[in-house]
């Protein structure tokens, strides 16, 4: 069998994984998406989400979106999130497709199409998309490179890929237990999962898996436990391996979905004696160093773009006048705390989606005035007009960007 032949690989490897998901669909099926729909009725939340992926394009609701490996509900959620978009969900599991079809019927999602189709054959859709969402999928394929290259063929020029793959160091305990299960013959059966749940109750306190069992409530569900510990096929990517993976697929890193955990100047990383030395490294090396020091990242979630734009992927330019034309938009998980503050602070900014508790950003009174003036409509130039010097404003808004407090609408900026 040629390793470059996706059809042969699917015939040999895919049935095992497919059977696994037919018996243990993941994420576990859900029946009620009412709260999810209500949360995304906020147009500012949708606008922030759009510009997270497409900072240099005018906001639009009528995107074409592919959810590749949609599982039991992800495509339905995107159809609810973007009622004016055309959403396509594909998955090779008949169980997952059936669950998605049921949600489509329940919520009358006329903007959603679902097909049972492996990612490697996505070209059979004969369509292209503004955005592709592929989270928690490629690392389960027999050859993830083939899957990523297939997605590249159906992404429109200037489009964006939301990709999530496993990271190795934070999953050390998972891989130890996977090997334990292989050695003693624990398999993905109802009995095997019951026995594994019982065994995990006796896991020693210092075991690397203990933190995940404590911090990830999802692990309490049998399907989640099976997906993590009994999956027949998965792999993980360190930061350097992730960059290589994207490059082989013809993509470039636009940004990490959450940037602050990777930042050399964010949180505890800024307090290290080596912080200045880390900050002098090229960005990929900075990210790799931070991953090693933090040591507990279990996944990497990124925005990736095609290598097809003149000058490469869009990057925020905090040194030019163009920045002043950006419209900052607060991320919906950002909160401004004004109690029990550090000395000299007027507030503390926290992005509640961050899992690292050191990512807390104190701001002073002048910075808080700038932050309070962010309304999602005015540009930075309009916000600082007649007030804060441009150099200080640039530095502050760069900080907000790096700490995942804002995204930018740069579509009307003169560059």
N, C-alpha and C positions, 0 to 999 in steps of 0.2 A: 504493500500500500504506500502510495506517495503521501508524505506529510503535507504536501501542498494541495492535495485533492480534498476539498471540503466535503464532497458527497460521500467519498469513502470513509472519511473520518466520522461523519454523522451516522452512517450505517453501523459503525462499530462501537462508537462511544456514546452517542446520544441516547439510545434506548435505555441505558442504565439510569442516566440522569432523568430522563423523561418519566420513567416508571417511578422514580423517587418522588417527583413532584405530583404525579397523579395520586399517589398514596398520602403524601404529606404536603399539600399545597402551602406555599409560603409567599408573601405573608399570609397568616391565617385569614380565611374569608371573613368579610364584614357584611352586615346587612343594613346598617344605618350610617349614612353620610350626611345627615342633616346639619350637624354642627360644623362639619367641614365646609359644606356649601355656604352656611351663614358667614363663616369667617372670611371666605373669599368673595363675598359680595361687596366688600370695601374696595372701591376702585383704586385707592392709593396703595393698597397692598398689591394689587395686580400690576400697577405701574412700577412699583419698586422691584417686583419680581422680573418684569420685562427688562428693565434697565440693568439688572444684575447680569443678565445674559447678553443684552444688546445695548450697551451704553451709548453708542454713536448713531443709533437709528431712532427715528420718531416713533413714539409709542403707538402701538396698534393692537387691537383686540382680535383681529381676524387672521391669526397665524395658522400655519399648518404644522401640526405637532405629531411626531411619531414617538410612542412609548414602546421601546424595544425590550421585550422580556417584561411584559406588563403585569405579570402575576395576577392576583385575584381582584385587585381594586385600583391599581395605580392609574390605568388609562381612564377609568370612570372618574377618578378624582380630578384629573386634568381636564376632562370634559366639563365637569362642574365648575372648575376654577376659571375656565375660559369658554363661556357659553357661546361666544361668537367665533371661536376657532374651530377648525376641522381637525379632529383628533383621531389618530389611528393607533390601535393597540395590537401588538403581535406577541404571541407566546406559543411555545411548542407543546405546552401542557393543555390537554383538552379540559381538565378540571379547572384550570385558571381561566381559560376562555369562557367556560360555562358560567363561572362566578361573575365575570365581567359582564357577560350578556344579561345576567339577571339584574345587576345594578343598572345597566342601560335601560332595561324595561321599567324598572321601578321608578327611576328618576327621569324617564322620557328623554334620554340623551340622544337626540336626533343628530347631534354633531359628532357622534362617536361611531367608528367602524372597528370591528374586532375580527382578527383572523388567526387561525392556528397555523403558525409559520415560524420556523427557526430563524434566528438572526442571520445566519449564513446565507439564507435565500431571500433576504429582504428585497432584493432587486425585482422579485416577482410581483411586488406591489405596483411596479411601473409608475412610481410617483416620487416626488422629492419634497423635502420638508424644510421649514424655516428653523425648527428646533427639533432635536432628537434627545430624548431622555432615556438613558440606559444605566440604571443604577443596580448594583449587586448582581450583575448577570454575566459580563464577559469573563470574569475570573472563574466561572463554572464551565466554560466551553472547552472542548478538547484542544482547540488552538485559538486563544483569544485574539491573536493578530488577524486571523481570517475574519473574525466577527467585526473587529474595529474597521478593517478595510472595507468590508461590506457596507457598514454604516456610512462610511465616507462617500460611497457612490450615490447615496440618496439624500445627502445634505446639500441644500442649496448654497450657491456661492454667497459668502458673507453670513451663513447660518452659524448656529451655536450648538454644541453637544454638551449636555449635562451627563458627566460620566462619574460613576463611583466604583472603585475597586478596593479590595481588601488591602490593608497594610500589615506588614509582618510582625513588628515588634510587640504591639499591643495584643496580638492574637497568639502569643507564645503559649499561653495556657490552653487555648483551643487546640493548637496543633499537637500539644503533648497528649491531650485527652483523645484526639482523633487517633493517634498512634496507639494509645492504650486500647481503644476499642478494636482496632485492627488486630492487635496482638492476641487479645482474648476472645475475639470472635463476636463482639457485640455488633449487631446489624440493625438496620432501620425497619424494625417490626414493632408492633404494639408492645409485645413482651420485652423486646430489647430496650425500648425507650423507657418502659416502666422500671426495668432493672437499673438502667443508667441513672434515672432520677433518684432512685434509692441509694445508689452508690455515691452520688455526688453529695449526699447529706453527710458523708464521712470524709469529704475532701479535707486534707490538712489545712489549717488556717493560713499558712504561708504559701500555699500553692498559687501559681500565677493566674489560675482561672478564678480564684475566689473573688477578686475585685469585679470581674465582669458579672459573675453570678449575683453579686450584691447590688451593682449599679445598673444592670440591664434587666428591667422587669419583664421584657419580652421573652427572656429565657425561661420564664415560668410556663410558657405554652409549649406543649409537646412538639408542635411543628417547628417552632423556633429552635428548640434544643436539637431536634433532628437535623435541621438545616446547618447548624453550627458544628455539631460534633459527629454526625453520621453521614454527612453528604459524601457521595462517592467521588466527587471531583471538585477541588478548589485550589487556588493559588493566591499568593499575595505579592504586592509590589512595594518595594521601598521607593522613596522619592527619586533616586537616580534611575531605578528600573521603570518608574512611571514615566519619566521624561523620555527614556528610550522607547517605551511602548508607544507613546503618542507620536514620536518622530517616525517610527516604522509605519504607523498608520496614516501618515501625511497630515497630522494635526500639530498644533502648537498650544501650549498652555496659555489660556487667556487670563485666568485667575483661579485660585482656590475658592470654592464656594464660601468658606470661612477663611479669611486671610490671616487674622490675628494669631491663631495658634501656630502659624508657621513664621511669624514675624520675629526678626532678631531684636527689634526694639519694642516688643509688646510683652507686657506682663513680666514674669520672672526672668525671661531671657535678657531683658534690659538691665537686670541687676547683677548679672554675672561679671566676674573680672574679665572674662573673654568677650564681652558683648561688643566692644568696639572692633575687635579683631574679626568676629563673625560678620559684622555689618560691612566689612571691607571685601568680603568674598562676593563672587558672582552670585546672582539670586538663586540659581539651582543649588549651589553649594551651601548657601545660607539655609535654604529649606531642608536640605539633607542633614545639616548639623543640628537644626532645631528638632527634627524628627528623632534623631538619635538621643538628644538630651532629654526631651520630654518622655520618650520611651513607651508611651501608652496609647498611641494612635492606633485605632483598629481599622480605619478606612481612610481613603483619600477621595474627596469629592471635589471635582473640578469643573470649570467651564473651559472647554476646548474649542478651538476654531480651526478652520482649514487654512492651509498655507497659500491662500489665493488672493489675499488683499494686497493692494499696492503698499509697500512698506511694512507688510506683516500685520499681525493682530493689533487691534486698537489697544493702546496703553494710555493711562492717565499721565498727562504731562504737567507736573506741578511746578515746572520752572518757566513756563511760557505764559504769555498773556491769554492764551486759549483757555486756561483754567478758569479765568474770571467769567467766562461765558457758560461754564457748566452750571446746571441746576441741581443742587443737592436734594436728595430725597431720603428721608429717614427710613431705615429698615424697620419693619413692623415689630420685630422682637426687641428693639431698643427701648430701654427705660432710663429715666433720669431720676436718680435718687438724691434727696436733699436732707437726709437724716443720718446722724452718726458719721459725719464726714471726717476725712483726714485733715490735719491742720492746713489752713490756707486754701482749702477747696470750697467752691460754691456749690458743687454737685459732683456726682459720680455717675458715669455712663456705663451701662451694662447691657450687653446683648445676651438675652436669656437663652439663645440657642447655643451659646458656647458651653462646652462641657468642662473646660479648664477654668477653675475658680479664680486663678490669678489674673484673669483678663478683665480687670476693673480699671476704668479710665477716669481719674480725677480731672476736673477742669476748674479754672479760676473764674472770677466774676465776669471778666471781659469775654472769655471763651463761652461762658454760658449765655451771654447776650447774643453771640453769634449763633449758637446752637438753637436758642429759642426762636430766632428769626427764620429758621428753616421752615418753609411752608410748602415745598414741593413745586412752587411756581416761579419764585424769584431766583435769578442767577446769583452766583457768588458776588459778582460786581455790584448788583443791586443791593445785596445784603450788607456789604461793607461800605457802601457809598457814603462818603463824608465821615467815616468812622475809623475802623481799624486799618492800619497800613497794609498795603497789599502783600508785603513779604510775610507779615504775621498771619494774615488770612490764609495765604497759601500753605504755610506750615500747619495751621490748625486743621484745615480741610483735608490735607494729606493725612494727618493723624486720624481724623474721623474715618477716612476711607480705609486706612490700614487696619483699624480696629473694628471694622465691620459695623460702623454706626450709620453710614450713609452709602448710597450708590449715587451715580451721576447720570443725569440726562445731558449728554454732550452733543445731541443731534443738531442743535442750533448754534453751537459754538463755532466761531470763525477760526479755522486752523490753517 
